[in-house]
Amino acid sequence: MDKNLQASLTPLREVIDAIDKEILSLLNQRARTAQQVGEVKEAFDAAGPVLKPEREATLIRHLQSLNQGPFTQEGIESVWREIISVCRGLERTLIVAYLGPQGSFSEQAALEQFGHSVQKMPCANFDEVFRAVESGQADIGMVPVENSTEGAVSRTLDLLLNSSLKVMGERSLSIQHCLMTQSGTMDGITTVMAHPQALAQCQAWLGRHYPQLSRDAASSNAEAARVAAENAKVAAIAGAAAAEAWNLKVVAPGIQDDPHNRTRFLVVGADDVAPSGHDKTSLILAVPNRAGAVYDMLEPIARNGVSMSRLESRPARTGQWEYYFYVDILGHQSDPAVKATLVDLKKRAAFFKVLGSYPVQ
Ligand SMILES: O=C(O)C(=O)C[C@]1(C(=O)O)C=C[C@@H](O)C=C1
């Protein structure tokens, strides 16, 4: 290294070393305090959850509101999610179920939300994720619920309808699909494999570049990557994490038709989440099959001054053109306006189920 450069860097690096030492000492103070929190929780409610999503959300939002930079707001969130993850892990290890295998977008969403100090439980399908949490094998599950290009993930909606689990959080992820193979080229490739949602999100690109390839459905994109790692004739569409996990080379990155492609995931678990100050409530409603019924059903939301952030319908499979409506409204179910809205909705709906209130991401 250039001598002058070295001379200029050395004092700055000494400053960084001293700061890191202080951070380390503070991190250990924080970790010890979290252990004490764990002991208090254990003493009062040994079987209770260690995860407190509302506390994690308020704590991070508060730090972001104090932050003057140049440390970025996203940086605050990702650093503190990892700090909390380690501290939480000292209380008790959180077991997180999601659609695997290794390198899936669900895994990425789970790690972004809960940090890396968790026990990962990759599952073969969404039903298994719900079963793992319902049976207590896992503390929480992370499942995709909607994609900005392809819409609702219908299996998740059906599982939410029939499960006793609650929605405890949300996480939105930018979905950048990559085409990947063993060699990093398309020589000898006959088939492109991915989850049907990913094939749909990339169909125009595939039609333009590789119209001759057959398209095969996989249970997940990471599963397609696993198959491609075993079969030199298969190209997979998956995230960059899957390429790394399965030792594949990216042929083309960012091949989704919409560059702003995003997927929203839900955290499902057994517990109710307390208010965080900026929350959302998810519910399912059904209305009788008659004129004006949907308008009547939704009227209390507007009347109580509550904002609706999502409305999704799903056939009730009665053969009568009846639908379940999946509704997200802003606010916690303990907020007076939301509470009043829920009372009114329950009176009008043929079916009514609150899935949970949770911090807005
Ligand atoms: O405040 C708590 O209840 C804690 O357990 C501490 C802590 C944290 O590290 O800040 C850890 C886990 C919880 O999900 C929330 C916060």
The ligand as an SDF file (V2000), in Angstrom:
LIG
                    3D

 16 16  0  0  0  0  0  0  0  0999 V2000
  -38.3040   -7.0660   25.3180 O   0  0  0  0  0  0  0  0  0  0  0  0
  -38.3780   -8.2890   25.2750 C   0  0  0  0  0  0  0  0  0  0  0  0
  -39.4420   -8.9020   25.5720 O   0  0  0  0  0  0  0  0  0  0  0  0
  -37.2240   -9.0830   24.8690 C   0  0  0  0  0  0  0  0  0  0  0  0
  -37.2880  -10.3030   24.9370 O   0  0  0  0  0  0  0  0  0  0  0  0
  -36.0110   -8.4240   24.3360 C   0  0  0  0  0  0  0  0  0  0  0  0
  -35.9940   -8.3870   22.8100 C   0  0  0  0  0  0  0  0  0  0  0  0
  -34.7690   -7.5180   22.3960 C   0  0  0  0  0  0  0  0  0  0  0  0
  -33.7050   -8.1000   22.1740 O   0  0  0  0  0  0  0  0  0  0  0  0
  -34.9200   -6.3120   22.3850 O   0  0  0  0  0  0  0  0  0  0  0  0
  -35.8650   -9.7750   22.2820 C   0  0  0  0  0  0  0  0  0  0  0  0
  -36.9520  -10.4970   21.8190 C   0  0  0  0  0  0  0  0  0  0  0  0
  -38.2960   -9.9550   21.7470 C   0  0  0  0  0  0  0  0  0  0  0  0
  -38.9690  -10.3680   20.5820 O   0  0  0  0  0  0  0  0  0  0  0  0
  -38.3190   -8.4890   21.8690 C   0  0  0  0  0  0  0  0  0  0  0  0
  -37.2390   -7.7770   22.2980 C   0  0  0  0  0  0  0  0  0  0  0  0
  1  2  2  0
  2  3  1  0
  2  4  1  0
  4  5  2  0
  4  6  1  0
  6  7  1  0
  7  8  1  0
  7 11  1  0
  7 16  1  0
  8  9  2  0
  8 10  1  0
 11 12  2  0
 12 13  1  0
 13 14  1  0
 13 15  1  0
 15 16  2  0
M  END
$$$$
